[in-house]
Amino acid sequence: MNALYDIIGVPFGYLMRLIYSICNNYAVAIILFTVVTKILLFPVNYKTQKGAARMQLLNPKLEKLKKSFANNPQRLQEEQQKLYQQEGVNPMGSCLPAFIQMFLLFGVIDVIYKPVTHILNISKDIIEKACEIAGVDTKNLRCELMTMEHLRDNGDKYASLGENFLSKVSQFNERFTLFGANLGKTPTIHPDSWTKEAVILAAIPFLAGLSQLLVSVYSQIHQKKTNPTMQQAGGGCMAVMMYGLPLLSIWFAFQVPAGVGFYWIWSSVFSFIITFALNCYFTPERTKVINEKEKEKARIYAEKHPNKKTFMQKMLEQQAALDQQNGGGSSSGKANGVSRSEQNKQNRDRLKEARKRMAEKYGDSYEDNDDED
């Protein structure tokens, strides 16, 4: 896990160092860092929001399919996948931003846990010697923060370290704050005393939860407005998500340095602004125009690359292979995605057609009896 933090933290460390060199204030650097990362992720958010808006146009067709194949879940799934392929819509498109956000979080945590490495650019050897002086295991993810705390009251013990370690860390300690509260400390609701710093640190997790709740409530309101059917179908799950995620954010923010929670606050605020702006942009009229353009692009791409399989085509083929492997049916009376009643009707139609051809061949009359089994 530490290796993952190191790999992802390096590029974010360069970015944070550049921002900090401009503003020389850690709290302000986190805000600017959040703005930059949101700008970098905007194309992904735009694509996701566009996909969600296009999915709303498919809801009437999806509802029609659900009614037509209410008793045949397998056939319903196949028809839905075919519809997604025809429309050029990826129903799994919203998973990408969630993965990127989680991936980004590892880098943010590493930058906040290791400011001496990423922001002050102190070499690993010097940091290891400093951790030995502080009596901290270098394998501890918080070793740099603990060393910075130890240096506050024991600065003379670090005077012999090279690269101006004592001077750089001492100056950084003064700027590693938010209204006097050290953002490297972990918030707690049971401090030794409720000082100004303790109040500020304890408030950060709750503000992180409230900002997350703002995003969740707005998303629920917008979804209820644009897609009431889905809202009714998943009401209980939606409620759990709406209140569960903010509570989880509060709990987790009490387990990590306050700088992480401070980042979450601004990340949620900017996410709300971006989501609100994109929802206003993707009006039903504009979405219809975009949808037609995307369908045409998908059609042209399919014609130019006839042998290249799309994500939906691969899913359909996998489903067909799975059906064939299972013997083309199940104990519920389905075969090749067709219910037993549908299969019986198809057999009766074939039998009638055969009788009709035989009658025509030998000059006999044929009467179509719908009540015939």
C-alpha positions in Angstrom: 0.0 0.0 0.0 2.9 2.4 0.8 4.3 1.8 -2.7 0.9 2.8 -4.2 1.0 6.0 -2.2 4.5 6.7 -3.3 3.8 6.1 -7.0 0.6 8.3 -7.1 2.0 10.9 -4.7 5.0 11.9 -6.8 3.2 13.8 -9.6 0.8 15.4 -7.1 3.8 16.3 -5.0 5.3 18.2 -7.9 2.0 20.0 -8.5 1.6 20.8 -4.8 5.2 22.1 -4.5 4.7 24.4 -7.5 1.5 25.8 -6.0 3.0 26.2 -2.5 6.0 28.1 -4.0 3.5 30.6 -5.3 1.3 31.2 -2.3 3.6 30.1 0.6 0.5 29.1 2.7 -0.4 25.4 3.1 -4.2 25.9 3.5 -4.4 28.2 0.4 -2.2 25.7 -1.5 -4.7 22.9 -0.8 -7.6 25.1 -2.2 -5.6 26.0 -5.3 -4.5 22.3 -5.6 -8.2 21.3 -5.5 -9.1 23.8 -8.2 -6.3 22.6 -10.5 -7.3 18.9 -10.1 -10.9 19.7 -10.8 -9.9 21.5 -14.0 -7.9 18.5 -15.0 -10.8 16.2 -14.3 -13.4 18.5 -16.0 -13.3 16.5 -19.3 -14.1 13.3 -17.5 -17.0 15.0 -15.5 -18.3 16.5 -18.7 -18.4 13.1 -20.4 -20.1 11.5 -17.4 -22.7 14.2 -17.2 -23.4 13.9 -20.9 -23.8 10.2 -20.6 -26.2 10.6 -17.7 -28.3 13.1 -19.7 -28.4 10.8 -22.7 -29.5 7.9 -20.5 -32.5 10.0 -19.4 -33.6 10.1 -23.1 -33.5 6.3 -23.1 -35.8 5.9 -20.1 -39.0 5.7 -22.0 -37.6 3.0 -24.3 -36.1 1.1 -21.3 -39.5 1.2 -19.5 -41.1 -0.2 -22.6 -38.7 -3.0 -22.7 -39.3 -3.8 -19.0 -43.0 -4.1 -19.7 -42.5 -6.2 -22.8 -40.1 -8.7 -21.1 -41.3 -8.4 -17.5 -41.4 -12.2 -17.2 -38.1 -12.8 -19.0 -35.2 -11.1 -17.2 -32.6 -12.7 -19.5 -34.2 -11.5 -22.7 -34.7 -8.1 -21.0 -31.0 -7.8 -20.3 -30.1 -8.7 -23.9 -32.6 -6.2 -25.3 -31.3 -3.5 -23.0 -27.7 -4.1 -24.1 -28.8 -4.0 -27.8 -30.5 -0.7 -27.1 -27.4 0.7 -25.5 -25.3 -0.4 -28.4 -27.7 1.2 -31.0 -27.7 4.5 -29.1 -24.0 4.5 -28.4 -24.5 4.8 -24.7 -22.3 3.2 -22.0 -24.3 2.6 -18.8 -21.0 1.9 -16.9 -19.6 5.3 -17.9 -20.2 6.8 -14.4 -17.7 4.3 -12.9 -14.7 6.0 -14.4 -14.9 9.3 -12.4 -15.5 7.4 -9.2 -12.3 5.4 -9.8 -10.3 8.5 -10.8 -11.5 10.3 -7.6 -10.4 7.3 -5.5 -7.1 7.1 -7.4 -6.6 10.9 -6.8 -7.3 10.5 -3.1 -4.2 8.3 -2.6 -2.0 11.0 -4.1 -3.6 13.7 -1.9 -3.1 11.7 1.2 0.5 11.0 0.4 1.2 14.7 -0.3 -0.4 15.7 3.1 1.3 12.9 5.0 4.7 13.7 3.5 5.1 17.4 3.1 8.8 17.3 3.9 9.3 15.0 0.8 6.9 16.5 -1.6 6.8 20.2 -0.8 10.2 20.9 0.9 12.0 18.5 -1.5 14.2 17.1 1.3 16.2 13.9 0.3 15.1 10.6 1.7 18.4 10.0 3.6 18.0 13.3 5.6 14.4 12.5 6.3 15.3 9.0 7.6 18.0 10.6 9.9 15.4 13.1 11.2 12.9 10.4 11.9 15.6 8.5 13.9 16.1 11.7 16.0 12.4 11.9 16.6 12.3 8.2 17.5 9.8 7.5 14.7 9.7 4.4 12.5 10.2 5.4 8.8 7.7 2.8 7.8 5.0 4.7 9.6 3.1 6.7 7.0 2.9 9.7 9.4 6.6 9.7 10.3 7.2 13.1 8.6 4.3 14.7 10.4 5.4 13.3 13.8 8.9 14.5 13.1 7.7 18.0 12.3 5.8 18.0 15.7 8.9 16.8 17.5 11.0 19.5 15.9 8.7 22.3 17.2 10.0 21.7 20.7 13.4 20.1 20.0 14.8 22.2 17.2 18.4 22.0 18.5 18.5 18.3 17.9 18.1 18.8 14.2 20.7 21.5 13.7 23.4 19.1 12.4 21.2 17.8 9.5 22.1 19.0 6.1 20.0 20.6 3.3 19.0 23.4 5.8 16.5 20.9 7.3 15.9 22.8 10.6 15.4 26.1 8.8 13.1 24.8 6.1 10.9 22.7 8.4 10.7 25.4 11.0 9.4 27.9 8.5 7.1 25.4 7.0 5.6 24.6 10.4 4.5 28.2 10.7 2.7 28.0 7.4 1.2 24.5 7.9 -1.8 25.9 9.6 -5.4 27.1 9.2 -6.1 30.0 11.5 -3.4 28.7 13.8 -4.5 25.0 13.7 -1.9 22.5 12.5 -3.3 20.7 9.5 -0.9 17.8 10.1 -2.7 16.8 13.3 -5.5 14.3 13.3 -8.8 15.8 14.6 -10.4 14.3 17.7 -13.6 14.9 19.6 -11.8 14.1 22.9 -8.9 16.6 23.0 -7.0 17.2 26.2 -8.5 20.7 26.2 -10.8 22.6 23.9 -8.3 25.1 22.6 -8.8 27.2 19.5 -6.8 24.7 17.5 -8.8 21.7 18.9 -12.1 23.4 17.9 -10.9 24.1 14.4 -9.6 20.6 13.8 -12.8 19.0 15.2 -14.9 21.2 12.9 -13.1 20.1 9.7 -14.6 16.5 9.6 -18.1 17.8 10.2 -17.7 20.4 7.5 -16.4 17.7 5.2 -19.6 15.7 5.9 -21.9 18.7 5.4 -20.3 19.5 2.1 -20.7 15.9 1.0 -24.3 16.0 2.1 -24.8 19.2 0.0 -23.7 17.3 -3.1 -25.8 14.2 -2.3 -29.0 16.2 -1.6 -28.6 18.2 -4.8 -28.0 15.0 -6.8 -31.1 13.4 -5.3 -33.3 16.4 -6.0 -32.0 16.6 -9.6 -32.5 12.9 -10.2 -36.1 13.0 -8.8 -36.8 15.9 -11.1 -35.4 14.3 -14.3 -36.0 10.6 -13.6 -38.8 10.0 -11.0 -39.2 6.3 -12.0 -35.7 5.4 -10.9 -36.1 7.5 -7.8 -39.1 5.5 -6.8 -37.5 2.2 -7.6 -34.4 2.8 -5.6 -35.7 5.1 -2.9 -34.3 3.1 0.1 -30.9 2.7 -1.5 -30.8 6.3 -2.5 -31.5 7.4 1.1 -28.7 5.2 2.4 -26.3 6.7 -0.1 -27.4 10.2 0.6 -26.9 10.0 4.4 -24.4 7.2 4.5 -21.6 8.8 2.4 -21.5 12.0 4.5 -21.4 10.0 7.7 -18.6 7.9 6.3 -16.7 11.1 5.3 -17.0 12.4 8.9 -15.8 9.2 10.4 -12.9 8.8 8.0 -11.9 12.5 8.4 -11.3 11.8 12.1 -8.8 9.1 11.1 -6.5 11.1 8.9 -4.7 14.4 9.1 -6.9 17.5 9.1 -5.4 18.5 5.7 -7.2 15.6 4.1 -10.6 16.6 5.5 -9.8 20.2 4.5 -9.2 19.0 0.9 -12.5 17.1 1.0 -14.4 20.2 2.0 -13.2 22.1 -1.1 -13.4 19.1 -3.3 -17.1 18.7 -2.5 -17.8 22.5 -2.9 -16.2 22.6 -6.3 -17.9 19.3 -7.4 -21.2 20.9 -6.5 -20.5 24.0 -8.6 -19.4 21.9 -11.6 -22.3 19.5 -11.3 -24.8 22.3 -11.0 -23.3 24.1 -14.0 -23.3 21.0 -16.2 -26.9 20.2 -15.3 -27.9 23.7 -16.4 -26.0 23.2 -19.6 -27.5 19.8 -20.6 -31.0 20.9 -21.1 -33.4 18.4 -22.8 -33.3 20.3 -26.1 -29.5 20.4 -26.1 -29.2 16.8 -25.1 -31.4 15.7 -28.0 -29.1 17.4 -30.4 -26.0 16.0 -28.8 -27.6 12.5 -28.8 -28.3 12.6 -32.5 -24.7 13.6 -33.2 -23.3 10.9 -30.9 -25.5 8.2 -32.6 -24.3 9.4 -36.0 -20.7 9.2 -34.8 -21.2 5.7 -33.5 -22.7 4.6 -36.8 -19.9 6.1 -38.9 -17.3 4.5 -36.5 -19.0 1.1 -36.8 -18.9 1.3 -40.6 -15.3 2.3 -40.7 -14.3 -0.4 -38.2 -16.6 -3.4 -39.0 -14.3 -5.9 -37.3 -13.8 -4.0 -34.1 -16.2 -5.0 -31.4 -17.7 -2.5 -29.0 -18.0 -2.9 -25.3 -21.7 -3.8 -25.7 -21.0 -6.3 -28.5 -18.5 -8.1 -26.2 -21.0 -8.2 -23.4 -23.6 -9.7 -25.8 -21.2 -12.4 -27.0 -20.2 -13.3 -23.5 -23.8 -13.6 -22.5 -24.6 -15.8 -25.6 -21.6 -18.0 -24.8 -22.7 -18.3 -21.2 -26.2 -19.3 -22.3 -24.8 -21.9 -24.7 -22.6 -23.2 -21.9 -25.6 -23.6 -19.7 -27.4 -25.7 -22.3 -29.4 -22.8 -23.7 -31.9 -22.8 -20.9 -32.7 -23.2 -17.2 -35.2 -24.8 -15.0 -37.4 -21.7 -15.1 -38.5 -22.7 -18.6 -36.2 -20.3 -20.6 -34.2 -21.3 -23.7 -31.9 -19.0 -25.6 -33.4 -16.0 -23.9 -37.0 -17.1 -24.9 -39.6 -18.0 -22.3 -41.4 -21.4 -22.4 -44.7 -19.8 -23.5 -43.0 -17.9 -26.3 -41.2 -21.1 -27.4 -44.6 -23.0 -27.5 -46.1 -20.2 -29.6 -43.2 -20.3 -32.0 -43.6 -24.1 -32.3 -47.3 -23.8 -33.0 -46.7 -21.2 -35.7 -44.1 -23.4 -37.4 -46.6 -26.3 -37.3 -49.4 -24.2 -38.8 -47.0 -23.0 -41.6 -46.0 -26.6 -42.4 -49.7 -27.8 -42.6 -50.5 -24.8 -44.8 -47.7 -25.7 -47.2 -48.7 -29.4 -47.3 -52.3 -28.4 -48.1 -51.3 -26.1 -50.9 -49.0 -28.8 -52.3 -51.8 -31.4 -52.6 -54.6 -29.0 -53.4 -56.4 -29.4 -50.1 -58.0 -26.6 -48.2 -56.5 -25.3 -45.0 -58.3 -23.6 -42.2 -56.2 -21.7 -39.6 -57.6 -22.6 -36.1 -56.1 -20.4 -33.4 -57.5 -22.6 -30.7 -55.4 -25.5 -31.8 -52.7 -26.8 -29.6 
